[in-house]
Amino acid sequence: MRDLSNWKPCPAPAPVKLEGRFVRIEPYERDKHLAALWNAFGGMGINPLLKYFTQDDFSGIEDFDAWSEAVIRSGWVREVIVDKSSGEVVGMAHYMRPDPANGVVEIGGIAHGPAMSATPLSTEAQYLLARHVFEDLGYRRYEWKCHNDNEASKRTARRLGFTFEGVFRQHMLSKRANRDTAWFSMIDGEWPLLAKAFEAWLAHDNFDAQGRQRRRLEDIRAELKETSGQ
């Protein structure tokens, strides 16, 4: 754990551009990205895709637009994920509920369409977003929260290296029903090892000629923990 005797609040997360091997992350601009995101999510296919988001189903792009503007006004910092190979918008994520005084921020409102499925794009996007929080902004804690029924999101959190911390029962309402929320986190002391695992997984030599991974991210992380004695 870092020395906190001279702790100063972190900068609040702001829209940022981040560049990786597979993806480019850029701040949301309504005129540039609204229709591109809607199309990436499959138009009206957005509703099953966002099944575990709390808002009501969208009746069309106008509803999605209104919801987007509302959550951004509320403080969500939307980042758009672009596939560098095609130049196409493929997904979004948000920095949420920042607590700069304590160095805590959440990543959430994450969604992507089929162009990101079974590719390294999502993993690299999450790595870039986490790296910015820990290394550029100096945060101590990075949170991931999801509906406790959302098994896919919980698997993803664990795969990425988040630690499960428990379930907050009756945490909120989601689509006029109860939501129990599963909480996960990464902390700054864990980040150096997590970053090494991400970098090793994303390396050219971890993919075969068909683009398939040679080693799983979880296995790389476990090997690094074993060799480091953690």
Contacts in CASP RR format, 6 or more apart in sequence:
PFRMAT RR
TARGET T0000
AUTHOR 0000-0000-0000
METHOD contacts of the structure
MODEL  1
MRDLSNWKPCPAPAPVKLEGRFVRIEPYERDKHLAALWNAFGGMGINPLL
KYFTQDDFSGIEDFDAWSEAVIRSGWVREVIVDKSSGEVVGMAHYMRPDP
ANGVVEIGGIAHGPAMSATPLSTEAQYLLARHVFEDLGYRRYEWKCHNDN
EASKRTARRLGFTFEGVFRQHMLSKRANRDTAWFSMIDGEWPLLAKAFEA
WLAHDNFDAQGRQRRRLEDIRAELKETSGQ
1 189 0 8 1.000
2 140 0 8 1.000
2 188 0 8 1.000
2 189 0 8 1.000
9 100 0 8 1.000
9 101 0 8 1.000
9 103 0 8 1.000
10 100 0 8 1.000
10 103 0 8 1.000
10 137 0 8 1.000
10 138 0 8 1.000
10 139 0 8 1.000
11 100 0 8 1.000
11 137 0 8 1.000
12 98 0 8 1.000
12 100 0 8 1.000
13 77 0 8 1.000
13 95 0 8 1.000
13 98 0 8 1.000
13 105 0 8 1.000
13 133 0 8 1.000
13 137 0 8 1.000
14 77 0 8 1.000
15 27 0 8 1.000
15 28 0 8 1.000
15 77 0 8 1.000
15 78 0 8 1.000
15 79 0 8 1.000
16 25 0 8 1.000
16 27 0 8 1.000
16 79 0 8 1.000
16 132 0 8 1.000
16 136 0 8 1.000
17 24 0 8 1.000
17 25 0 8 1.000
17 26 0 8 1.000
17 27 0 8 1.000
18 24 0 8 1.000
18 25 0 8 1.000
18 79 0 8 1.000
18 128 0 8 1.000
18 129 0 8 1.000
18 131 0 8 1.000
18 132 0 8 1.000
19 25 0 8 1.000
19 128 0 8 1.000
20 84 0 8 1.000
20 124 0 8 1.000
20 128 0 8 1.000
21 84 0 8 1.000
21 124 0 8 1.000
21 202 0 8 1.000
22 83 0 8 1.000
22 84 0 8 1.000
22 85 0 8 1.000
22 119 0 8 1.000
22 120 0 8 1.000
22 121 0 8 1.000
22 124 0 8 1.000
22 202 0 8 1.000
23 81 0 8 1.000
23 82 0 8 1.000
23 83 0 8 1.000
23 84 0 8 1.000
23 90 0 8 1.000
23 121 0 8 1.000
23 124 0 8 1.000
23 125 0 8 1.000
23 128 0 8 1.000
24 81 0 8 1.000
24 82 0 8 1.000
24 84 0 8 1.000
25 79 0 8 1.000
25 80 0 8 1.000
25 81 0 8 1.000
25 82 0 8 1.000
25 125 0 8 1.000
25 128 0 8 1.000
25 129 0 8 1.000
26 79 0 8 1.000
26 80 0 8 1.000
26 82 0 8 1.000
27 78 0 8 1.000
27 79 0 8 1.000
27 80 0 8 1.000
28 68 0 8 1.000
28 72 0 8 1.000
28 78 0 8 1.000
28 79 0 8 1.000
28 80 0 8 1.000
28 92 0 8 1.000
30 65 0 8 1.000
30 68 0 8 1.000
30 69 0 8 1.000
33 80 0 8 1.000
33 89 0 8 1.000
34 61 0 8 1.000
34 64 0 8 1.000
34 65 0 8 1.000
34 68 0 8 1.000
35 61 0 8 1.000
36 80 0 8 1.000
36 88 0 8 1.000
36 89 0 8 1.000
37 64 0 8 1.000
37 80 0 8 1.000
37 89 0 8 1.000
37 91 0 8 1.000
37 92 0 8 1.000
38 46 0 8 1.000
38 61 0 8 1.000
38 64 0 8 1.000
39 89 0 8 1.000
40 88 0 8 1.000
40 89 0 8 1.000
40 90 0 8 1.000
40 91 0 8 1.000
40 112 0 8 1.000
40 113 0 8 1.000
40 115 0 8 1.000
41 49 0 8 1.000
41 50 0 8 1.000
41 91 0 8 1.000
41 111 0 8 1.000
41 113 0 8 1.000
42 49 0 8 1.000
42 113 0 8 1.000
43 60 0 8 1.000
43 61 0 8 1.000
44 58 0 8 1.000
44 60 0 8 1.000
46 58 0 8 1.000
46 64 0 8 1.000
46 111 0 8 1.000
47 57 0 8 1.000
47 58 0 8 1.000
49 111 0 8 1.000
49 113 0 8 1.000
50 111 0 8 1.000
52 146 0 8 1.000
52 147 0 8 1.000
52 149 0 8 1.000
52 150 0 8 1.000
52 153 0 8 1.000
52 174 0 8 1.000
53 109 0 8 1.000
53 111 0 8 1.000
53 174 0 8 1.000
54 172 0 8 1.000
54 173 0 8 1.000
54 174 0 8 1.000
54 175 0 8 1.000
54 179 0 8 1.000
55 67 0 8 1.000
55 175 0 8 1.000
56 175 0 8 1.000
56 176 0 8 1.000
57 175 0 8 1.000
58 64 0 8 1.000
58 67 0 8 1.000
68 78 0 8 1.000
71 78 0 8 1.000
71 94 0 8 1.000
72 78 0 8 1.000
75 96 0 8 1.000
76 94 0 8 1.000
76 95 0 8 1.000
76 96 0 8 1.000
76 109 0 8 1.000
77 94 0 8 1.000
77 95 0 8 1.000
77 96 0 8 1.000
78 92 0 8 1.000
78 93 0 8 1.000
78 94 0 8 1.000
79 92 0 8 1.000
79 93 0 8 1.000
79 94 0 8 1.000
79 95 0 8 1.000
79 129 0 8 1.000
80 89 0 8 1.000
80 91 0 8 1.000
80 92 0 8 1.000
81 89 0 8 1.000
81 90 0 8 1.000
81 91 0 8 1.000
81 92 0 8 1.000
81 93 0 8 1.000
81 112 0 8 1.000
81 116 0 8 1.000
81 121 0 8 1.000
81 122 0 8 1.000
81 125 0 8 1.000
82 88 0 8 1.000
82 89 0 8 1.000
82 90 0 8 1.000
83 89 0 8 1.000
83 90 0 8 1.000
83 115 0 8 1.000
83 116 0 8 1.000
83 121 0 8 1.000
86 115 0 8 1.000
88 115 0 8 1.000
90 112 0 8 1.000
90 113 0 8 1.000
90 115 0 8 1.000
90 116 0 8 1.000
90 121 0 8 1.000
91 111 0 8 1.000
91 112 0 8 1.000
91 113 0 8 1.000
91 116 0 8 1.000
92 109 0 8 1.000
92 110 0 8 1.000
92 111 0 8 1.000
92 112 0 8 1.000
93 107 0 8 1.000
93 108 0 8 1.000
93 109 0 8 1.000
93 110 0 8 1.000
93 125 0 8 1.000
93 126 0 8 1.000
93 129 0 8 1.000
94 107 0 8 1.000
94 108 0 8 1.000
94 109 0 8 1.000
94 110 0 8 1.000
95 105 0 8 1.000
95 106 0 8 1.000
95 107 0 8 1.000
95 129 0 8 1.000
95 133 0 8 1.000
96 105 0 8 1.000
96 106 0 8 1.000
96 107 0 8 1.000
96 108 0 8 1.000
96 109 0 8 1.000
97 105 0 8 1.000
97 106 0 8 1.000
97 143 0 8 1.000
98 104 0 8 1.000
98 105 0 8 1.000
98 106 0 8 1.000
99 105 0 8 1.000
102 140 0 8 1.000
102 141 0 8 1.000
103 138 0 8 1.000
103 139 0 8 1.000
103 140 0 8 1.000
103 141 0 8 1.000
104 139 0 8 1.000
104 140 0 8 1.000
104 141 0 8 1.000
104 142 0 8 1.000
104 143 0 8 1.000
105 133 0 8 1.000
105 137 0 8 1.000
105 139 0 8 1.000
105 141 0 8 1.000
105 142 0 8 1.000
105 143 0 8 1.000
106 142 0 8 1.000
106 143 0 8 1.000
106 144 0 8 1.000
106 145 0 8 1.000
107 126 0 8 1.000
107 129 0 8 1.000
107 130 0 8 1.000
107 133 0 8 1.000
107 142 0 8 1.000
107 143 0 8 1.000
107 144 0 8 1.000
108 144 0 8 1.000
108 145 0 8 1.000
112 121 0 8 1.000
112 122 0 8 1.000
115 121 0 8 1.000
116 122 0 8 1.000
120 202 0 8 1.000
120 207 0 8 1.000
120 213 0 8 1.000
123 160 0 8 1.000
123 198 0 8 1.000
123 201 0 8 1.000
123 202 0 8 1.000
123 217 0 8 1.000
124 198 0 8 1.000
124 202 0 8 1.000
126 160 0 8 1.000
127 195 0 8 1.000
127 198 0 8 1.000
127 199 0 8 1.000
127 202 0 8 1.000
130 142 0 8 1.000
130 160 0 8 1.000
130 186 0 8 1.000
130 191 0 8 1.000
130 194 0 8 1.000
131 195 0 8 1.000
131 198 0 8 1.000
133 139 0 8 1.000
133 142 0 8 1.000
134 142 0 8 1.000
134 186 0 8 1.000
134 188 0 8 1.000
134 191 0 8 1.000
134 195 0 8 1.000
135 191 0 8 1.000
138 188 0 8 1.000
139 188 0 8 1.000
140 187 0 8 1.000
140 188 0 8 1.000
141 185 0 8 1.000
141 186 0 8 1.000
141 187 0 8 1.000
141 188 0 8 1.000
142 162 0 8 1.000
142 185 0 8 1.000
142 186 0 8 1.000
142 187 0 8 1.000
143 183 0 8 1.000
143 184 0 8 1.000
143 185 0 8 1.000
144 153 0 8 1.000
144 157 0 8 1.000
144 160 0 8 1.000
144 162 0 8 1.000
144 183 0 8 1.000
144 184 0 8 1.000
144 185 0 8 1.000
145 181 0 8 1.000
145 182 0 8 1.000
145 183 0 8 1.000
145 184 0 8 1.000
146 153 0 8 1.000
146 154 0 8 1.000
146 157 0 8 1.000
146 181 0 8 1.000
146 182 0 8 1.000
146 184 0 8 1.000
147 153 0 8 1.000
147 174 0 8 1.000
147 179 0 8 1.000
147 180 0 8 1.000
147 181 0 8 1.000
147 182 0 8 1.000
148 154 0 8 1.000
148 167 0 8 1.000
148 179 0 8 1.000
148 180 0 8 1.000
148 181 0 8 1.000
148 182 0 8 1.000
149 180 0 8 1.000
150 182 0 8 1.000
153 182 0 8 1.000
154 164 0 8 1.000
154 182 0 8 1.000
154 184 0 8 1.000
157 164 0 8 1.000
157 182 0 8 1.000
157 184 0 8 1.000
158 164 0 8 1.000
158 184 0 8 1.000
158 218 0 8 1.000
159 217 0 8 1.000
159 218 0 8 1.000
160 217 0 8 1.000
161 186 0 8 1.000
161 194 0 8 1.000
161 197 0 8 1.000
161 217 0 8 1.000
161 218 0 8 1.000
161 221 0 8 1.000
162 184 0 8 1.000
162 185 0 8 1.000
162 186 0 8 1.000
163 184 0 8 1.000
163 185 0 8 1.000
163 186 0 8 1.000
163 190 0 8 1.000
164 182 0 8 1.000
164 183 0 8 1.000
164 184 0 8 1.000
165 183 0 8 1.000
165 184 0 8 1.000
165 185 0 8 1.000
166 182 0 8 1.000
166 183 0 8 1.000
167 180 0 8 1.000
167 181 0 8 1.000
167 182 0 8 1.000
167 183 0 8 1.000
168 180 0 8 1.000
168 181 0 8 1.000
168 183 0 8 1.000
169 180 0 8 1.000
170 178 0 8 1.000
170 179 0 8 1.000
170 180 0 8 1.000
171 179 0 8 1.000
171 180 0 8 1.000
171 181 0 8 1.000
172 179 0 8 1.000
172 181 0 8 1.000
173 179 0 8 1.000
186 194 0 8 1.000
193 221 0 8 1.000
193 224 0 8 1.000
193 225 0 8 1.000
193 228 0 8 1.000
193 230 0 8 1.000
194 221 0 8 1.000
196 224 0 8 1.000
197 217 0 8 1.000
197 220 0 8 1.000
197 221 0 8 1.000
197 224 0 8 1.000
198 217 0 8 1.000
200 206 0 8 1.000
200 215 0 8 1.000
200 220 0 8 1.000
200 224 0 8 1.000
201 213 0 8 1.000
201 215 0 8 1.000
201 216 0 8 1.000
201 217 0 8 1.000
201 220 0 8 1.000
205 214 0 8 1.000
206 213 0 8 1.000
206 214 0 8 1.000
206 215 0 8 1.000
207 213 0 8 1.000
207 214 0 8 1.000
208 214 0 8 1.000
END
